[in-house]
Structure formats: C-alpha cells, structure tokens
Amino acid sequence: MATTTLTAENFDKTASGDGIVLVDFWASWCGPCRMFAPIYEEASATHEDIVFGKVDTEAEQDLAVRFDITSIPTIMAIRDGVIVFAQPGALPAESLESLIEQVRALDMDDVRSRLAKKA
C-alpha cells in the first residue's frame, strides 16, 4: 500500500477508524524527513493492513499546531482511534518495525482503561 496524504479534511476520518494508522509529520525542506521517507514507503508496502499517512507540516499547519508538532519528522501511531505513540525523530527501519510490532501487541482494552483513569 502506498502512503496516504493526510489533510485537515481527511485526518479525523482516517485516524478514528479501527486498526492502525501511522502518521509521518514532515516537510520538503527537512533533510531527516527526506532520509526517512524511503524507509516509511517500504514499510507501507510490507504492512498492507496499516494506513501510512503523511502530513506535510507546511501545507497543513493547523494539524501541526493541533498535535503540537515542534520537531520533524515526528511519527505518530494511532490504534482504534487512540494516539498510542508520538515521537520526533527519523527512525531506522528496524525501529519502525519494532514500533509496528509493539502497536500491534497493545491490549486496547487496557489502554482505554488507563486513559479513563487519567481523565
């Protein structure tokens, strides 16, 4: 599966569904973003059941502000509509694979229970 361009218009619909959505917040002028892009694209071809979204922070400044993106690239993982990971920095392929495995292994009932206790 190829990556999906996420915008203010389609972000919530894409991120709120069941399953895993990975989001790469990036910009064309960002060297680490350009280095990470092929790793992200390759992973999208390997994991066809995951939505691999990309947010161009220059074009989608409202989304960058909404998620407090202050450093790019920032990788965000959303599972079943819940943000379960967000961290700035380009990941090597092995670390991206590890992140995917960890997100897949989450007990979402436990995650929701912990979030409810914090609220």
C-alpha positions as CSV (number, residue, x, y, z in Angstrom):
1,M,0.0,0.0,0.0
2,A,1.3,3.5,-0.8
3,T,1.2,6.3,1.7
4,T,-1.8,8.5,2.1
5,T,-1.7,12.2,2.2
6,L,-3.5,13.4,5.3
7,T,-5.1,16.9,5.4
8,A,-7.3,18.8,7.8
9,E,-10.2,17.5,5.7
10,N,-9.5,13.7,5.9
11,F,-7.3,13.3,9.1
12,D,-10.1,12.7,11.6
13,K,-12.0,10.3,9.4
14,T,-8.7,8.3,8.7
15,A,-7.5,8.3,12.3
16,S,-10.7,7.5,14.0
17,G,-11.4,4.1,12.4
18,D,-10.4,0.6,13.6
19,G,-6.9,-0.6,13.0
20,I,-3.5,1.1,13.0
21,V,-2.7,4.4,11.4
22,L,0.9,5.6,11.3
23,V,1.4,9.3,10.6
24,D,4.6,10.9,9.4
25,F,4.7,14.7,10.0
26,W,7.3,16.0,7.6
27,A,8.3,18.9,5.3
28,S,10.1,19.0,2.0
29,W,12.9,21.2,3.3
30,C,13.7,18.7,6.1
31,G,16.8,16.6,5.5
32,P,15.9,13.9,8.1
33,C,12.4,13.8,6.7
34,R,13.7,13.1,3.2
35,M,16.0,10.3,4.6
36,F,13.2,8.7,6.4
37,A,10.7,8.8,3.5
38,P,12.0,5.7,1.7
39,I,12.0,3.7,5.0
40,Y,8.4,4.7,5.6
41,E,7.4,3.9,2.0
42,E,9.0,0.5,2.2
43,A,7.2,-0.3,5.5
44,S,3.9,0.7,3.8
45,A,4.4,-1.9,1.2
46,T,5.2,-4.6,3.8
47,H,2.3,-3.8,6.1
48,E,-0.7,-3.5,3.8
49,D,-3.2,-3.7,6.7
50,I,-1.9,-0.4,8.2
51,V,-2.6,3.1,6.9
52,F,0.6,5.0,6.4
53,G,-0.3,8.7,6.4
54,K,1.8,11.7,5.7
55,V,1.1,15.2,6.9
56,D,3.1,18.0,5.1
57,T,3.5,20.4,8.0
58,E,4.0,23.3,5.6
59,A,0.7,22.7,3.8
60,E,-1.2,21.5,6.9
61,Q,0.0,24.0,9.6
62,D,-3.3,23.6,11.5
63,L,-2.7,19.9,12.0
64,A,0.9,20.6,13.1
65,V,-0.4,23.1,15.7
66,R,-3.2,20.8,16.8
67,F,-0.8,17.9,17.6
68,D,1.9,20.3,18.9
69,I,4.5,19.2,16.3
70,T,7.6,21.2,17.1
71,S,10.2,19.0,15.5
72,I,10.1,16.9,12.3
73,P,9.9,14.3,11.3
74,T,7.5,13.2,14.1
75,I,6.0,9.7,13.9
76,M,2.6,9.2,15.5
77,A,0.9,5.8,15.9
78,I,-2.9,5.6,16.3
79,R,-4.7,2.4,17.0
80,D,-8.5,2.2,17.0
81,G,-8.8,5.9,17.2
82,V,-6.4,6.4,20.1
83,I,-3.0,8.0,19.8
84,V,-0.7,5.4,21.4
85,F,2.7,6.9,20.4
86,A,4.2,10.1,19.2
87,Q,7.9,10.9,19.0
88,P,10.0,13.3,16.9
89,G,13.0,11.9,15.0
90,A,13.6,9.7,12.0
91,L,13.5,6.0,12.8
92,P,15.8,3.4,11.2
93,A,13.9,0.6,9.5
94,E,14.4,-1.8,12.5
95,S,13.0,0.7,15.0
96,L,10.0,1.4,12.7
97,E,9.3,-2.4,12.6
98,S,9.7,-2.6,16.3
99,L,7.2,0.2,16.8
100,I,4.7,-1.5,14.5
101,E,5.1,-4.8,16.4
102,Q,4.5,-3.0,19.7
103,V,1.4,-1.2,18.5
104,R,0.0,-4.5,17.1
105,A,0.6,-6.1,20.5
106,L,-1.2,-3.5,22.6
107,D,-4.2,-4.6,24.6
108,M,-6.5,-1.8,23.6
109,D,-9.0,-2.5,26.5
110,D,-6.1,-1.9,28.9
111,V,-5.1,1.3,27.1
112,R,-8.6,2.7,27.2
113,S,-8.9,1.7,30.9
114,R,-5.7,3.6,31.7
115,L,-6.8,6.6,29.7
116,A,-10.2,6.7,31.5
117,K,-8.4,6.6,34.9
118,K,-6.3,9.7,33.9
119,A,-9.3,11.6,32.7
